[in-house]
Amino acid sequence: MSNILMVARKELSDLVNSKLVTVFLIFYLFIFLSSFYDVIRPYPDLPPVLFQLDNDPIQIIFVQYVYLLCWYGSQMAIILGFISMTRELDGKALNTLLAKPLYRDTIINGKMLGAIAFSILLFVFTTALYIMAILVYFSNSMDKVISFYIPQFIGGIPLAFMLSMLCIMLFYSLTLLFCILIKEQSFALFVSILMWFLLFLVIGGCDVAYYIGIFFNSEALDHLIGGFSIYTMLYYILEYMDIGSVLTKYGIEILKLSLYCFVTIILTYIAFLRRDVA
Amino acid sequence: MNPIFYVAKNELSMVLKNPITYLVCAFITAYLTISIVGSSAVVPIFTSMYDHTVAFYIAISNSFWVLTILFVILSMCIGITSMVKERSSGSLRVLTAKPLYRRDIIIGKFLGLSLFLLILMVLTEAIFVSLLIMVNGEPDSLLDLLLRLSSFIILMFLNCSFTLGLVMLFGILFNKAEALVLSMAFVSIEWLQQANVDFQFLGQIQQLIDPMKLYFYTIFVYSGNYCMGTLFQTRLSFDAWLSHALPYVALMLAEVVLIVLINSAVFSREEM
């Protein structure tokens, strides 16, 4: 156990002490500002999105918050996975590590744990940003904020955490897997980004699923193929903010996302244990 | 022969051997196959609602966003590979020791990779539209189709060239990890966004400084908040679209030239 923690600590300190963490934080901050501005800016003759029709403002902010964590978090997970593997391959650190009296699964466990710890830091940072934004934006009705808005938002944090971890670990392990299986680093990176592109944008969009469904004149087929998209899963899940309601109504979506993550992690373990990675 | 030509030729031959090229071709083939199959069902539906030419252009326009993003991702990956990999393997150092100006190296690399992108874009669109015509029949005017398609390829090419140039600049200035994160952040904010990353208060300036918005507003013709039409809609004549788009195209071209010049200047001063 101490060996795993040692590898994890090294992984985390490598990330935290590099300039990358600054870039990540600026990136998150930029996305947060632009997306938050998008819902609070007034339209000509219309109120901001938060207050249009019977919108629940906290629900809208929560959806944005989860998308920042999952959508952009999974893109950053690709970078984390790629850097984590290639930096050690380039610097021969992985060779040194493999020559130490450590089990290979200790190394991969440590890497995963380091990535989880880093993701938690980003999660805390993002959560703090959104809570501060709610406090500042609704500051003229502080009673409502304290008694209603903040508790409602905090109630959704466990769901956001679970989804964020599933998405980040899915793409982190997927990138590790490709980096292990494919010698050419740029190719491994491209395949990882392509997988993200497929799972988030192509399958669920109005292209692949819609075209196949309409060709076979089957809406069920359209839904089946579209259901493989993580974007579609998140779309359904984010109808609610608490885990209980989501599990009751869209438990299958959570199960699918968990399966994606679980299968990928298992494949990464197998590849790392059995393949000549040095 | 001009040394730029040699570097460009070498870059082109290297990228053609890169497995990324084969994967992209496979992806495009699969995607186009599905699009063609789907269009055989979609075009008759839209023909019954509008007319055949309108339906034909709808089938083309459905694929333009996915193809653009794919080519942007491709530009990012080959741009990163070209600079960072050669630097880490030491081959860039060998190249700079040759009797070549550094600007020739960077311009040659850029031209080689851009040419590769252009060839792939032309082939993709040519095959896609040919198959579309074979399956659904041709639109009213083939000349109009050719003009619109060529314009689309030029716009996509200019946009991807800018991405390529920017990614190469990151590759010159930063180490692999930093260059990669910055490139991915750029592509993510520009293209792989979920929410609309939109700063309205910047007004028209936003269209000029943001490559994705510049590309978007070149294809889509807006008058205030009202969309007058797009490059893919025949209700807007090609001439009308062109007169709207020309200043934007000139700006896109200027941005590409500017980024290549910056790359040359930075690379000439860079310690290897």
Interface residues (C-beta under 8 A of the other chain):
Chain A: S18 K19 L20 V23 F24 F27 F30 I31 S34 S35 Y37 D38 R41 P44 Q64 Y67 W71 Y72 Q75 M76 I78 I79 F82 I83 T86 R87 D90 E184 Q185 S186 F187 L189 F190 V191 I193 L194 W196 F197 F200 L201 V202 G205 C206 D207 V208 Y210 Y211 I212 I214 F215 N217
Chain B: N18 P19 I20 L23 F27 Y31 I34 S35 V37 G38 S39 S40 A41 V42 I45 N62 S63 V66 I69 L70 I73 L74 C77 I78 I80 T81 K85 S88 K176 A177 E178 L180 V181 L182 M184 A185 S188 I189 L192 Q194 A195 N196 V197 D198 F199 Q200 N225
